């Protein structure tokens, strides 16, 4: 965004964050909202609890600044902060409750976060941020490298570095971070963790704005159900497929893994126990910051669920109205029919075209065919003595697609992609060609898969022959790659 005069003037007049910084009560608003919402990661507070907390805050300020300071009741301040001309709080009603709820707006949290950067810090680290920037540049460079030789050279170089580091560690040469480097990296972690919680409010606010627009369209819509659904779902898909939506979905999938949660808990316990980090007196909530991320993400998911609920309610209401209209039409027909039953209208009520004769020639009729009477011999049924092997009736091949799908998911846990030949090598085919076809069906229906026509793989399996021996069969097909 260009920070020209017109843009900044428009932001100064309309943006809630700028209005908060210009307010005469900015110190009270920022300090109180930071203590109630930001610091404990509180997503919503009831009106009674929030008003009571603000009343205590105002009482303490009046004791220090005099009774004329902030003379209005706490609820008046809250309603003023939630008004459209302020926009510092969001006032809403939770489903199933008649008590108003309050929550921070993304603009207010941005303003509070910026105010936090104005406080003088005893230690300002720069090394960790430089390393982070350098790692991001390397990831972008390697992630867009299309030359296989260059990628291989980079991987070999990293492998050589790892081998050299392993050799140094084996020889007792351990490169440890000093106290300054630990404090630098820990401050960077705290800053990014807080920024992540702030970003969640903005993502949630975007989905909430979509939900609000959907409600407005439903209230004013007079067209067909299909047209509204196409328009709403197209906009929802646009948000979900945007860069912000895809990034949030990738973050959510990563954090929902139980192994990742356990790993984060273990790392946090270890880092917070280090003496240099303990000297910084870190916030105790950092031990469960990943659970705060989960809670914030759940709020965003609930907002998306409310959107689906609104669409469902709209469809139910539309179906009820259409069924009622049909019943009204039927009842109208019955009422008019009963009205003319005893007093039919004079003249012709309905006319039809002249009746035409159906001509059927005698020779067009089929000749008579007598029915065949079966002759049943009167003989007793005797027990047969033929020696027939009935095992063929019970020899059925059943492919367990659920087991095959679980095998594919297990193979994709530790790698980004796996070929069909590798899957068959890890778990040989038990049922031959039928099981191979089941893998191909999973590649088209259940998993994301790519087909490399330029390469060919061979899959082999063993079958039993009638003489008791075995026979190896082989199938050649283009390379099928399952992608995570």
C-alpha positions in Angstrom: 0.0 0.0 0.0 1.3 3.4 -0.9 1.5 5.8 2.1 0.6 9.0 0.2 -1.2 11.9 1.7 -4.7 10.9 0.5 -4.4 7.3 1.8 -3.1 8.4 5.2 -5.8 11.1 5.5 -8.5 8.5 4.8 -7.0 6.2 7.4 -6.8 9.0 9.9 -10.4 9.7 9.6 -11.9 6.2 9.2 -9.6 3.6 10.7 -10.5 2.4 14.2 -6.8 1.9 15.2 -5.9 5.5 14.3 -9.1 6.8 16.1 -8.0 4.9 19.2 -4.5 6.5 19.2 -6.1 10.0 18.8 -8.6 9.5 21.5 -8.4 11.4 24.8 -9.0 8.1 26.6 -6.5 6.1 24.6 -4.5 5.2 27.7 -7.5 3.8 29.6 -8.9 1.9 26.5 -5.5 0.4 25.5 -4.5 -0.6 29.1 -7.9 -2.1 30.1 -8.4 -4.0 26.8 -4.8 -5.3 26.9 -5.3 -6.6 30.4 -8.7 -8.2 29.8 -8.4 -9.5 26.2 -4.9 -9.6 24.8 -2.8 -10.7 27.8 -5.0 -13.7 28.8 -5.9 -14.4 25.1 -9.6 -13.9 26.0 -11.8 -14.2 22.9 -15.1 -12.9 24.3 -16.4 -11.6 27.7 -19.9 -11.2 28.9 -21.3 -7.7 29.4 -21.8 -8.1 33.2 -18.2 -9.4 33.8 -16.6 -6.8 31.5 -18.6 -3.9 33.0 -17.6 -5.1 36.5 -13.9 -5.2 35.6 -14.1 -1.8 34.0 -15.9 -0.4 37.0 -13.1 -1.6 39.3 -10.5 0.0 36.9 -12.4 3.3 36.9 -12.7 3.3 40.7 -9.0 2.8 41.1 -8.3 5.7 38.7 -10.8 8.0 40.5 -9.0 7.3 43.7 -5.7 8.5 42.2 -6.9 11.2 39.8 -9.9 12.5 41.5 -13.7 11.9 41.3 -14.0 14.0 38.1 -11.9 11.6 36.1 -14.0 9.3 34.0 -17.3 10.2 35.7 -19.6 8.1 33.5 -20.7 4.5 34.3 -18.6 1.6 32.9 -21.4 0.3 30.7 -21.7 3.7 28.9 -18.0 3.5 28.1 -18.3 0.0 26.8 -21.3 0.8 24.5 -19.4 3.9 23.3 -16.3 1.8 22.4 -18.5 -0.7 20.6 -20.4 1.9 18.5 -19.7 2.2 14.8 -18.1 5.6 15.1 -15.5 4.0 17.4 -15.2 0.4 16.4 -12.8 -0.7 19.2 -15.0 -3.5 20.5 -17.4 -5.9 18.8 -20.7 -6.3 20.6 -22.7 -9.4 19.7 -25.1 -12.1 21.1 -23.9 -15.6 21.4 -26.4 -18.3 20.2 -28.6 -19.5 22.9 -27.8 -16.6 25.3 -29.5 -13.2 25.8 -26.5 -11.5 27.4 -24.4 -9.3 25.2 -20.8 -10.4 24.6 -17.8 -8.2 23.8 -14.7 -9.0 21.8 -11.7 -7.0 20.4 -11.6 -5.9 16.8 -8.5 -6.6 14.8 -7.8 -2.9 14.4 -7.8 -2.4 18.2 -5.4 -5.3 18.7 -3.1 -3.9 16.0 -3.0 -0.5 17.8 -2.3 -2.2 21.2 0.5 -4.2 19.6 2.0 -1.1 18.1 1.9 0.7 21.5 3.8 -2.3 22.9 6.7 -1.6 20.5 7.1 1.9 22.0 8.2 0.6 25.4 11.9 0.7 25.9 13.4 -2.8 26.0 16.4 -3.8 28.0 17.5 -6.2 25.3 17.0 -5.9 21.6 18.1 -8.9 19.6 18.9 -8.7 15.9 20.7 -12.0 15.1 17.6 -14.2 15.3 15.7 -12.0 12.9 18.5 -11.9 10.5 18.7 -15.7 10.5 15.0 -15.9 10.1 15.1 -13.7 7.1 18.0 -15.6 5.6 16.2 -18.9 6.1 13.0 -17.5 4.5 15.1 -16.4 1.4 16.7 -19.9 1.2 13.3 -21.6 1.4 11.9 -19.4 -1.4 15.0 -20.0 -3.5 15.0 -23.7 -3.0 11.2 -24.0 -3.4 11.3 -22.3 -6.8 14.4 -24.1 -8.2 13.4 -26.0 -11.3 16.9 -27.3 -12.2 17.3 -30.9 -10.8 21.1 -30.6 -10.8 21.0 -27.5 -8.8 18.6 -29.0 -6.3 20.8 -32.1 -6.0 23.9 -30.0 -5.5 22.2 -28.1 -2.7 21.1 -31.3 -1.0 24.6 -32.8 -1.3 26.1 -29.6 0.3 23.6 -29.8 3.2 24.4 -33.5 3.6 28.1 -32.7 3.8 27.5 -30.1 6.4 25.4 -32.5 8.5 28.1 -35.2 8.2 30.8 -32.7 9.3 28.6 -31.6 12.3 28.0 -35.3 13.2 31.7 -35.9 13.1 32.4 -32.8 15.4 29.8 -33.9 17.9 31.2 -37.5 17.9 34.6 -36.0 18.7 33.1 -34.0 21.6 33.0 -30.6 19.9 29.5 -29.3 20.8 28.6 -25.9 19.5 26.2 -24.4 22.1 24.3 -21.2 22.0 25.5 -18.6 24.5 23.1 -16.7 26.9 22.8 -13.7 24.5 21.8 -15.9 21.5 19.2 -17.8 23.7 17.6 -14.5 24.8 17.6 -13.2 21.2 15.8 -16.2 19.9 13.4 -16.4 22.8 12.3 -12.8 22.3 11.8 -13.5 18.6 9.7 -16.6 19.4 7.5 -14.6 21.9 7.0 -11.8 19.3 5.9 -14.2 16.6 3.6 -16.2 18.9 1.8 -13.0 19.9 1.6 -11.8 16.2 0.1 -15.2 15.3 -2.8 -14.7 17.8 -3.3 -11.2 16.4 -3.6 -12.6 12.9 -6.3 -15.0 14.0 -8.6 -12.2 14.9 -8.2 -10.7 11.4 -8.9 -14.1 9.7 -11.9 -14.6 11.9 -13.1 -11.0 11.1 -12.9 -11.7 7.4 -15.1 -14.8 7.7 -17.4 -12.9 10.0 -17.8 -10.2 7.3 -18.7 -12.9 4.8 -21.3 -14.3 7.2 -22.8 -10.8 7.7 -23.0 -10.3 3.9 -24.7 -13.7 3.5 -27.3 -12.8 6.1 -28.0 -9.5 4.3 -28.4 -11.2 1.0 -30.7 -13.9 2.4 -32.9 -11.2 4.0 -33.2 -9.3 0.7 -33.1 -12.3 -1.8 -36.1 -12.9 -4.0 -34.6 -15.1 -6.6 -34.0 -18.9 -6.8 -32.2 -20.9 -4.3 -29.6 -22.1 -6.8 -28.5 -18.6 -7.8 -28.0 -17.6 -4.2 -26.1 -20.7 -3.3 -23.8 -20.3 -6.3 -23.1 -16.7 -5.4 -22.4 -17.3 -1.7 -20.4 -20.5 -2.1 -18.4 -18.9 -4.9 -17.4 -16.1 -2.5 -16.7 -18.5 0.3 -14.5 -20.6 -2.0 -12.7 -17.4 -3.0 -11.8 -16.7 0.6 -10.9 -20.3 1.4 -8.7 -20.5 -1.8 -7.1 -17.1 -1.2 -3.5 -16.9 0.1 -4.8 -16.1 3.6 -7.3 -19.0 3.5 -4.8 -21.6 2.2 -2.2 -20.4 4.8 -4.7 -20.8 7.6 -5.8 -24.2 6.4 -2.1 -25.4 6.2 -1.4 -24.0 9.7 -4.6 -25.7 11.1 -3.7 -29.1 9.6 -0.1 -28.8 10.9 -1.3 -27.8 14.5 -4.0 -30.4 14.7 -1.5 -33.2 14.6 -1.2 -34.7 18.1 2.5 -35.5 17.6 3.1 -31.8 16.7 1.3 -30.7 19.9 3.4 -33.1 22.0 6.6 -31.9 20.3 5.7 -28.3 21.0 4.9 -29.0 24.6 8.3 -30.8 25.1 10.2 -28.0 23.4 8.5 -25.3 25.4 9.2 -27.1 28.7 12.9 -27.5 27.8 13.4 -23.9 26.6 11.5 -22.3 29.5 13.7 -24.3 32.0 16.9 -22.8 30.6 18.6 -20.4 33.0 19.1 -17.5 30.5 15.4 -17.7 29.5 14.2 -17.9 33.1 16.1 -14.6 33.8 13.8 -12.9 31.4 10.7 -13.8 33.6 8.7 -15.1 30.7 4.9 -15.1 30.8 3.6 -18.4 32.3 1.0 -18.6 29.5 3.8 -19.3 27.0 3.8 -22.9 28.3 0.4 -23.4 26.6 0.7 -20.9 23.8 0.0 -23.7 21.2 -3.3 -24.4 23.0 -4.1 -20.7 22.7 -3.5 -21.0 19.0 -5.9 -24.0 18.9 -8.5 -22.0 20.8 -8.2 -19.0 18.4 -8.4 -21.3 15.4 -11.6 -23.0 16.8 -13.2 -19.6 17.0 -12.5 -19.1 13.3 -13.8 -22.5 12.5 -17.0 -21.7 14.4 -17.5 -18.6 12.3 -17.3 -20.8 9.2 -19.8 -23.2 10.7 -22.2 -20.3 11.3 -22.1 -19.5 7.6 -23.1 -23.1 6.8 -25.8 -22.9 9.4 -27.3 -19.8 7.8 -27.4 -21.4 4.4 -29.0 -24.5 5.9 -31.7 -22.4 7.6 -32.3 -20.5 4.3 -32.9 -23.8 2.4 -35.2 -25.1 5.1 -37.3 -21.9 5.1 -37.4 -21.9 1.3 -38.6 -25.5 1.2 -41.3 -24.8 3.9 -42.6 -21.8 1.9 -42.7 -23.7 -1.4 -44.5 -26.6 0.3 -47.0 -24.2 1.8 -47.6 -22.5 -1.6 -48.3 -26.0 -3.1 -50.8 -26.8 -0.4 -52.5 -23.4 -0.8 -52.9 -24.2 -4.5 -54.3 -27.6 -3.8 -56.8 -26.3 -1.2 -57.9 -23.6 -3.7 -58.7 -26.2 -6.3 -60.6 -28.3 -3.8 -62.6 -25.2 -2.6 -63.6 -24.2 -6.2 -64.5 -27.8 -7.0 -66.9 -28.0 -4.0 -68.4 -24.6 -4.9 -69.4 -25.7 -8.4 -70.5 -29.2 -7.4 -74.2 -28.3 -6.7 -74.4 -25.3 -9.1 -72.4 -26.1 -12.2 -71.8 -23.2 -14.6 -74.0 -22.9 -17.6 -72.8 -23.7 -21.1 -69.8 -25.6 -22.0 -67.2 -26.0 -19.3 -64.5 -27.6 -21.5 -64.3 -28.7 -25.1 -62.1 -31.4 -26.7 -61.2 -32.2 -30.3 -63.3 -34.6 -32.4 -62.8 -38.2 -31.5 -61.0 -40.1 -34.2 -61.6 -43.8 -34.8 -58.8 -46.3 -34.2 -58.6 -48.5 -37.2 -57.2 -52.0 -36.6 -57.1 -54.4 -39.6 -57.7 -58.1 -38.9 -54.5 -59.2 -40.6 -52.5 -57.0 -38.2 -53.4 -59.2 -35.2 -50.9 -61.9 -34.3 -51.9 -65.5 -34.8 -52.9 -67.6 -31.8 -50.0 -69.5 -30.2 -51.0 -72.3 -27.8 -49.3 -72.4 -24.5 -46.7 -75.1 -23.9 -47.5 -77.4 -21.2 -44.5 -78.9 -19.5 -44.5 -82.7 -19.0 -43.3 -83.7 -15.5 -42.2 -87.3 -15.2 -43.5 -89.0 -12.1 -40.3 -90.3 -10.6 -38.7 -90.2 -7.2 -35.8 -87.8 -6.7 -32.7 -89.8 -5.7 -29.6 -88.6 -3.8 -26.7 -87.9 -6.2 -23.4 -89.5 -5.7 -21.2 -87.3 -7.8 -18.0 -86.1 -6.1 -17.9 -82.3 -6.8 -15.4 -80.0 -5.1 -17.5 -77.2 -3.5 -14.5 -75.0 -2.5 -14.9 -72.9 -5.7 -18.2 -71.6 -4.2 -16.4 -70.2 -1.2 -13.2 -68.9 -2.9 -14.0 -65.3 -3.3 -11.5 -62.4 -3.6 -12.4 -59.4 -1.4 -10.2 -56.3 -1.6 -10.0 -54.3 1.6 -9.8 -50.8 0.3 -9.8 -49.3 3.8 -6.6 -51.3 4.6 -5.0 -50.1 1.3 -5.9 -46.5 2.1 -4.4 -46.8 5.5 -1.2 -48.1 4.0 -1.0 -45.1 1.7 -1.6 -42.7 4.5 1.1 -44.4 6.6 3.6 -44.2 3.8 2.8 -40.4 3.3 3.4 -39.5 6.9 7.2 -39.3 6.6 7.4 -38.2 3.0 5.7 -35.8 0.6 5.0 -38.3 -2.1 5.2 -42.0 -2.8 4.9 -44.1 -6.0 2.6 -47.0 -6.5 5.7 -49.3 -7.1 7.1 -48.2 -3.7 3.8 -49.0 -2.0 3.8 -52.5 -3.6 7.4 -53.0 -2.5 6.5 -52.1 1.1 3.5 -54.3 1.1 3.4 -56.9 -1.7 0.2 -57.6 -3.5 -1.8 -60.4 -2.0 -4.6 -60.6 -4.5 -2.8 -59.8 -7.7 -4.4 -57.6 -10.4 -7.6 -56.9 -8.5 -5.6 -55.3 -5.7 -3.5 -53.3 -8.2 -6.8 -52.0 -9.7 -8.0 -51.0 -6.2 -4.8 -48.9 -5.7 -5.5 -47.1 -9.0 -9.1 -46.5 -8.0 -7.9 -44.9 -4.7 -5.6 -42.7 -6.6 -8.5 -41.3 -8.6 -11.2 -41.1 -5.8 -9.6 -40.8 -2.4 -6.1 -39.4 -2.7 -4.4 -36.7 -4.8 -2.3 -38.5 -7.4 -0.2 -37.6 -10.5 0.7 -39.8 -13.4 4.1 -39.4 -15.0 3.7 -40.7 -18.6 7.4 -40.3 -19.3 8.4 -43.0 -16.8 7.2 -46.6 -16.4 7.1 -48.8 -13.3 6.7 -52.5 -13.0 4.7 -54.3 -10.3 4.9 -58.0 -9.8 3.0 -60.5 -7.8 2.9 -64.3 -7.2 -0.1 -66.5 -8.1 -0.8 -70.2 -7.4 -1.1 -72.6 -10.3 -3.2 -75.8 -10.3 -0.2 -78.2 -10.0 0.7 -76.6 -6.6 3.5 -74.4 -7.8 3.8 -70.6 -8.1 3.9 -68.2 -11.0 5.3 -64.6 -11.0 3.3 -62.2 -13.1 4.2 -58.6 -13.8 2.4 -55.5 -15.0 4.0 -52.4 -16.5 2.2 -49.1 -16.2 3.0 -45.4 -16.2 4.4 -44.1 -12.9 1.6 -43.3 -10.4 2.6 -40.9 -7.6 0.5 -40.4 -4.5 1.0 -36.8 -3.1 0.3 -35.7 0.5 
